[in-house]
Amino acid sequence: MTRRIAILGSTGSIGRQTLEVVDQSGDALQVVALAAGGNWSLLFEQVKKYRPAVVAMMDPIAAEQLQAALQAASIMVEVHTGQDGLIAVATAPTADMVVTAVSGAIGLMPTMAAINSGKTIALANKETLVAAGQLVMAAAKEKNVAILPVDSEHSAIYQCLQGQDCRDLRLILTASGGPFRDFSLEELVQVSPEQALRHPNWAMGAKITIDSASLMNKALEVIEAHWLFDVSFDAIEVLIHPQSVIHSMIELRDGAVLAQLGIPDMRLPIQYALSYPERWTASWPRLRFSDHPNLTFRAPDHERFPCLALAIEAGRAGGTAPVVMNAANEVAVHAFLAHQIGFMDIPRIVRETIQAHAWQASPNLDGILASDQWARENAAMRVAGGREFSG
């Protein structure tokens, strides 16, 4: 049976690789809806190839350009804009599964809408669970909706868990350590966005690449794993594994450790989520152990990479702390990419924003969105050098 998919973020790295998986799937997958940010020309090419019924663009000007190009090509497609557009794609009536491949907390509302519409979720947007894990998982349980992880680490854990006794489970998330894993504190203060974007192992979008360099990405994955697998923070460990061959591991109650290995290629976890519970044949390169004679591991350095402990602490605190942490980080990362702040200003801005916010223990969705907006404004003032304020 053909699975009909909608993709949020189809012009980004994960979205484009998802379409590569579609191309290899024969008639097993059909694209019925696509959403993108501002790259209307690429979305136009995707529409021509896959002929979805519904598309959306966050940028309204880009949406107008897309609409004009579609009309000139005599292609009839519904075109939506903004957050409502993402929701329209996520709830497309003909879609069975939604791939959430947008970056940042912007993925929360369309993911919730897709869950409430009964769609299976292929989750590549970790910020959704970071910001509102309790609400998202409760909604998925109520609607009997499966959330299948696309991140390589969570996919690895999910694969290792198949058929296992999950009592007393421990999770071991591996991290490459990014381009600065061997830099000193003095060197980290001086690094540029261009240096940070040169990830040694993975080809990813700009925001996630910076998060990888700061180890914030790994902290977000710890929080995501906490919600996805219902495991306490005390039972989740992070290890630096520079080769990126072991994508993550589980330790069972008898001490046995199971690992999922493979080349650093996101198409494998994407395909696993789209094909689950089946495994499909794939044509991408295979892991050759002779090419990796040494697999090494070490504990992360929290002094040089304070984002890791900072974000996990916010996850432990729960309530509004994770959403404030995540929003402040998004603002700080974009400021770093724009050369407005230094690399080590990212954890400072996140820490100060968390400390300034008025913590709430059990926010509803409106409370989460309000905390997100407040944190963005607060962090933006810190980027600009404005006075400290609380709220």
ABEGO torsion letter per residue (X at the ends): XBBBBBBBGAABAAAAAAAAAAAAAEAABBBABBBBBABAAAAAAAAAAAGBABBBBABAAAAAAAAAAAAAAGBBBBBBBEAAAAAAAAABAABABBBBABBEAAAAAAAAAAAAAGBBBBBABAAAAAAAAAAAAAAAAAAGBBBBBABAAAAAAAAAABGBBABGBBBBBBBAGEAAAABBAAAAAABBAAAAABBAABBBBAAAAAAAAAGAAAAAAAAAAAAAAGBBAAABBBBBBAAGABAEBBBBAAGBBBBBBEBBBAAAAAAAAAAOABBBBBABBBBBAAABABBBBBBBBAAABAAAAAAAAAAAAEEAAAAAAAAAAAAAAAAAAAGABBAAAAAAAAAAAAAABBBBABBBAAAAAAAAAAAAAAAAAAAAGBBBBBX
